Amino acid sequence: MSLQLVFRIAGGLLFINGLSFLFLTEMFLGMAGFTMTPSLLTLGQAMGTSLIALGLIAWRTPDVAGDSMVAYGQIWGIVTTLSMNRYSDLGLGSKGMSVHVDSGDTEAGMTTMCHFRDGEYEGAYLCFPRYKVAIDAPDNSVIIADSLELHGVTPIRGEGTRYTCVAYCDRRLATMGQLGKTVKKIGKYSDSANLKEFI
């Protein structure tokens, strides 16, 4: 499979997911167990717009990058994963997150987190114990931090909910070949005789 095809497939999937988030926000997030609020609707639509933009960039990358495709592919691999978290004292999500290091992240460890508040609550601080820092992030804010530093989220108290959308690079998702990741050949290029052996 060529790197160009990987970008085309990624672009198509990002675009489809972006349209789902943008136009079917309530259904898309409802399937994940979220109860729709105005703030969550805004978050979902913002995520949809971002995914559509990333999809278009991924789709056009093979045309724009040309001979620099491999180098560009390495840069593109900086973010492999988006995850959404919900913290609530009302049983709607986690009450907090114990202190930890994101062991699967790349050595760079950079994580970007979009933070949204729905209602009033106390706590739910993003904390970095080594530095004795606890961040009470305002609504609609972005935090960029080193995920390889010890961090966590303090318990939340109150009626409100804290939502975060976290973008990071998980080295377990990354491909050795041209991008320095392990390659599994597929289809007619596979060394396996059948799909079961391939998997």
C-alpha positions in Angstrom: 0.0 0.0 0.0 1.5 3.4 -1.0 1.7 6.3 1.4 -0.4 8.3 -1.1 -3.2 5.8 -0.7 -2.9 5.9 3.1 -3.4 9.7 3.0 -6.4 9.3 0.7 -8.1 6.7 2.9 -7.3 8.8 6.0 -8.7 11.9 4.3 -12.0 10.1 3.4 -12.5 8.7 6.9 -11.7 12.0 8.5 -14.2 13.8 6.2 -17.0 11.3 6.8 -16.5 11.4 10.6 -16.4 15.2 10.4 -19.7 15.3 8.5 -21.2 13.0 11.2 -20.0 15.3 14.0 -21.1 18.4 12.2 -24.6 17.4 11.0 -25.5 14.4 13.2 -23.9 15.6 16.4 -26.7 14.5 18.8 -26.9 11.0 17.3 -23.1 10.6 16.9 -22.4 11.6 20.5 -25.6 9.9 21.8 -24.2 6.5 20.6 -21.2 7.2 22.8 -23.5 7.7 25.8 -23.3 11.5 26.0 -26.4 13.5 27.0 -26.7 16.5 24.7 -26.3 19.9 26.1 -25.7 23.2 24.2 -22.0 23.2 25.2 -21.6 19.6 24.0 -23.4 20.4 20.7 -20.8 23.2 20.2 -18.0 20.9 21.0 -19.2 18.2 18.6 -19.7 20.7 15.8 -16.3 22.2 16.4 -14.8 18.7 16.3 -16.7 18.0 13.1 -15.3 21.2 11.4 -11.8 20.3 12.5 -12.1 16.7 11.2 -13.4 18.0 7.8 -10.5 20.4 7.6 -8.0 17.6 8.5 -9.7 15.3 6.0 -9.3 17.8 3.2 -5.6 18.4 4.1 -5.0 14.6 4.2 -6.8 14.1 0.8 -4.8 16.9 -0.9 -1.4 16.0 0.7 -0.2 13.5 -2.0 -0.8 16.2 -4.7 0.9 19.0 -2.7 3.8 17.0 -1.1 5.0 15.4 -4.3 8.6 14.1 -3.9 8.6 15.1 -0.2 5.8 12.7 0.6 7.8 10.6 3.1 9.1 13.6 5.0 5.6 15.0 5.2 4.2 11.7 6.3 6.5 11.8 9.3 5.3 15.2 10.3 1.6 14.2 9.8 2.2 11.3 12.2 2.6 13.7 15.1 -1.1 13.4 16.1 -2.6 9.9 15.7 -5.3 9.9 18.3 -8.2 12.1 19.5 -10.0 11.2 22.7 -13.0 12.8 24.5 -13.2 12.7 28.3 -16.2 13.6 30.5 -15.8 14.4 34.2 -18.9 14.7 36.4 -20.0 14.2 40.0 -23.4 13.0 38.9 -22.4 9.6 37.5 -22.1 10.9 33.9 -18.4 10.1 33.5 -15.3 9.9 35.6 -15.1 11.9 38.8 -11.3 12.4 38.3 -8.2 10.7 36.9 -5.5 9.4 39.0 -1.9 10.7 38.5 -0.2 8.9 35.7 2.2 9.2 32.7 0.8 8.4 29.2 3.1 5.4 28.6 2.0 4.9 24.9 2.9 8.4 23.7 5.9 9.2 21.6 9.1 10.5 23.2 8.1 14.1 22.3 5.1 13.6 24.6 3.2 16.7 23.5 -0.5 16.7 24.0 -3.1 19.3 23.1 -6.3 19.4 25.2 -9.4 21.5 24.4 -11.3 22.2 27.6 -15.1 22.9 27.9 -17.2 23.6 31.0 -20.9 22.8 31.2 -22.5 24.2 34.3 -20.9 25.0 37.6 -18.4 22.8 39.4 -15.3 22.9 41.6 -12.2 20.8 41.2 -11.4 18.9 38.1 -8.0 20.6 37.9 -5.4 19.4 35.5 -2.5 18.8 37.9 1.2 18.3 37.6 2.4 17.1 41.0 6.1 17.4 40.2 5.7 21.1 39.7 3.0 21.6 42.3 0.7 23.1 39.6 -3.0 22.6 39.3 -4.8 24.3 36.3 -8.4 25.5 36.6 -8.9 25.8 32.8 -11.6 28.3 31.7 -14.3 27.3 29.3 -13.2 27.0 25.6 -9.5 26.9 26.4 -6.6 25.0 25.0 -3.8 23.5 27.0 -0.6 22.1 25.5 1.5 19.9 27.9 4.0 17.2 28.1 2.1 13.9 28.6 5.2 12.2 29.8 5.2 14.3 32.9 3.2 12.9 35.9 -0.3 14.4 35.6 -3.9 13.8 36.5 -7.3 15.4 37.1 -8.5 16.2 40.6 -12.0 15.0 41.7 -14.9 17.1 40.4 -17.6 18.4 42.8 -20.9 20.1 41.8 -23.6 19.9 39.2 -21.5 20.8 36.2 -19.6 18.6 33.7 -16.0 19.0 32.4 -15.4 17.9 28.8 -12.0 17.6 27.1 -10.9 16.7 23.6 -7.3 15.5 23.7 -5.0 15.1 20.7 -1.8 13.1 21.0 0.5 10.7 19.2 0.3 7.1 20.4 3.4 5.3 19.2 1.4 2.0 19.2 -0.7 3.3 16.3 2.1 4.6 14.2 3.2 2.2 11.0 8.6 1.0 10.5 9.0 1.1 6.7 9.2 4.6 5.2 7.9 6.2 8.4 10.1 4.2 10.8 7.4 1.8 11.8 6.6 -1.9 11.3 4.9 -2.7 8.0 2.4 -5.6 7.5 1.9 -6.2 3.8 -1.6 -6.8 2.7 -3.4 -8.4 -0.2 -1.3 -9.7 -3.1 1.8 -8.3 -1.4 1.3 -10.3 1.8 3.7 -13.1 2.7 0.8 -14.9 4.3 -1.4 -17.3 2.4 -4.6 -16.1 4.1 -6.1 -13.4 6.2 -6.0 -15.5 9.4 -2.2 -15.8 9.1 -1.9 -12.2 8.3 -3.7 -11.0 11.4 
